[in-house]
Amino acid sequence: MTDNACVIWFDGLGRRDVAVVGGKNSSLGELIRHLGPAGVRVPEGFATTAAAYRAYLKESGLEGVVGEQVDRLRAGAALQDVGAAIRAAVLNAPLPEGLRGELVAAYRELGRRTGRADPQVAVRSSATAEDLPDASFAGQQESFLNVRGEQALLDACRRCYASLFTDRAIDYRERMGFDQSAVALSIGVQRMVRSDLGGAGVVFTLDTESGFPAVVVVNAAWGLGETVVSGQVDPDEYLVFKPLLEEAGRDPVIHVGIGAKRCKAVYTGDEGTGTVDTAEKERRARVLEDAEVLTLARWAVAIEKHYGVPMDIEWAKDGRTGEIFVVQARPETVQSRRRGSVLRTYRLTGRGAPLVDGLAVGDGIGAGVVCPMDSPEHLERFPQGGVLVTRITDPDWEPVMKRAAAIVTDHGGRTSHAAIVSRELGVPAVVGTGDATTRLVGGRDVTVSCAEGDTGHVYDGRLDFEESEVDVGVLPRTRTKVMLNLAAPAGAFRWWRLPADGVGLARMEFMVTHDVRIHPMALLHPERLDPEDRRVVDELTDGYADRRAYFTDRVAHGVARIAASRWPDPVVVRASDFKTNEYARLLGGRPFEPEEANPMIGWRGASRYYSSGYREAFALECQALRQVREEMGLTNVVMMIPFCRTPEEADRVLAVMADNGMGRGTNGLKVYVMAEIPANIILAEQFAERFDGFSIGSNDLTQLTLGVDRDSSALAELFDERNHAVTRSIESLIATAHAASVPVGLCGQRPSDDPGFARFLVDAGIDSISVAPDSFVAVKQNVAAAEEQTA
């Protein structure tokens, strides 16, 4: 190869060659050279050089055209006019003879290497300033797929050169401060992967919303990957827990979300693509099985390790061969730039009627007037600080998006164009709402909230909200463990930066309500349901041959997300503690629940687990936790039994657990008990023989000690956790438990609201305090102050 060669094969390139062949092509070369031997598959190909591009501009006189037009833009000319003039000039200028010859020769060689005359190739643009660690040029230039034949290749290359000057690319470089004339274009020509017959998507080596670094996020859809990136489809989403990825016998896929996938991109007969509707069967089916997800995750981790930074990776699956390939890899540019110890939080303080929901992007809140737009052509009509509402976005929308207070789309997933760009801009977005464009009326004031977990909400009106920033790196250390109460698995990763000592309370009933939605006995005995409930149950469980798996998968994935967020610290999962009236409200619940005069002290907690009316359902809860601990490998999960009235009842529950493979001590399993009934205090010594720890439920303990309904407004002033009868019970429990070498924790809001109560708990020798995440900082500081006073 000569120094002035116009074409270089990928296996002769590396990541230091950005100036030679651009970020995309240098990265492909790096992958083939260094990660191919480790098993990462990348389609072979070649790239034109930046020098060839500059020679093309010089020989054809295009340098002067570009310079003149950029000067016009900076003098006030319309972006659209400037871009159109440059592109027209490029498309009319023929490629130099030397470049044409080398392209044709390399294309023929690729045919020889692949064993196919006139091979199908992808022709992709790679700018010398793209895919840098501090800027994302995602989608700025064009790619042409399924190109076949020498003349078609040359035509696609000329169009690639022109795409360096799309309106969006020019605008982006101006906004990011890149010299327009200093950016050159390389063209990558790569063996085509027939993902139109299979599937494609993206992989991130961290959680894109929270920056949580211990997971790999895989998005997948049928057909070509452009529907995922553009946001045209709501893709499948799979999460893989990195620390257990190489542990033998484990399946650390901790979340599987089946997206709607209502369309897919396919070839239209030439280099173009189009979208077609997917079949109903495709919409319900997974694009990837666990083994394929794990393969992609292992490759992603290897790529991340090699580059030393979090990565954004594109993949494709050939529908003819079943092979999976990496087709692009670049540094992730948003979460990786955030200060690791700083936690910025947002909290709504006002209330408004909910209008639409979708996937939350980011964790911020924005408010403004609804501005529906069908296309980005009339930028001047979009007001600064408006709420952009549209079907989907692509790179043409970016000048509009940077003016928005928030963004709402009908379609798209967490790795769609709208999601990627809104994160980079720091603009909250709710994507994949389905119907925001028809339900949000132009001119209406709304608030867009992404601060409430994975689900983003659009509320009526401009609501008040608070924004705060805490450097968790300077929080004091405490002897007393301060843990988190987590209900929603979707929000678990949001709090990973908090220096908590684990999770003291994860409520299974939240997962049943929000993820399962069906009474577990209704899944086991659908014959007892009325026709309408049975129809809805059939609809929700469609695709599951075994409805038990519908329950266990959803609960297991919810628990796993919480357990992964704090690994390897303990995560205490409380078995379901619905009251009968609450269970009855679940879909299909009424045939299985009696009517009780006082459900608060009725058939709840431990008494259900061994009874004939619920024992089968409790077995599903045990199986879900066993799946998390033994199949996924998250052995930091601790099981906790609520509302256990007597030691004899404890024995019966523990026996049922053992029958379901969850015996105390099995594979290191610890089992805790809630201390919320006076009997738990009085008989603490006997309970300590049966359980590995106590967790004080201060609300129920106060209610049952004082005989005060905690929900009664008439008795509110009598409900006091500082009452001497309650505090003496807590002190007594701690002393008895510690004598038996059993730890005691407390989960509740009072320590955050009342520094004096935190001081009391520290003085009493409590081992841990578990609070809501937004109270963690205050409680940590209160506990530290109490420990300092008692030192």
Secondary structure, DSSP 8 states (H G I E B T S, - for coil): --TT-SEEEGGG--GGGHHHHHHHHHHHHHIIIIIGGGT-----EEEE-HHHHHHHHHHHTHHHHHHHHHHHHHTT--HHHHHHHHHHHHHHS---HHHHHHHHHHHHHHHHHHT-SS--EEEEEEETT-SBTTB--TTSS-EEEEE-SHHHHHHHHHHHHHHTT-HHHHHHHHHHT--GGG--EEEEEEE---GGGSEEEEEESS-TTT--TTEEEEEEEEB-THHHHHTSS--EEEEEEGGGTTSTT---EEEEE-----EEEEE-SSS-EEEEE--HHHHHS-SS-HHHHHHHHHHHHHHHHHHTS-EEEEEEE-TTT--EEEEEEEE--SGGGS-TTEEEEEEE-S---EEEEEEEESS-EEEEEEEE-S-SS-GGGS-TT-EEEES---GGGHHHHTT-SEEEESS--TTSHHHHHHHHHT--EEE--SSHHHHS-TT-EEEEE--SSSEEEEEES---EEEEEEEGGGS---SSEEEEEE--GGGGGGGTTS----EEEEEHHHHIIIII-B-HHHHH-GGGS-HHHHHHHHHHTTT-SSHHHHHHHHHHHHHHHHHHHHTTS-EEEE-----HHHHHHSBT-GGG----S-GGGSS-THHHHTSTTTHHHHHHHHHHHHIIIIII--TTEEEEE-S---HHHHHHHHHHHHHTT--TTGGG--EEEEE-SHHHHHTHHHHHHH-SEEEEEHHHHHHHHHT--TT-GGGGGG--TTSHHHHHHHHHHHHHHHHTT--EEEESSHHHH-HHHHHHHHHHT-SEEEE-GGGHHHHHHHHHHHHHHH-
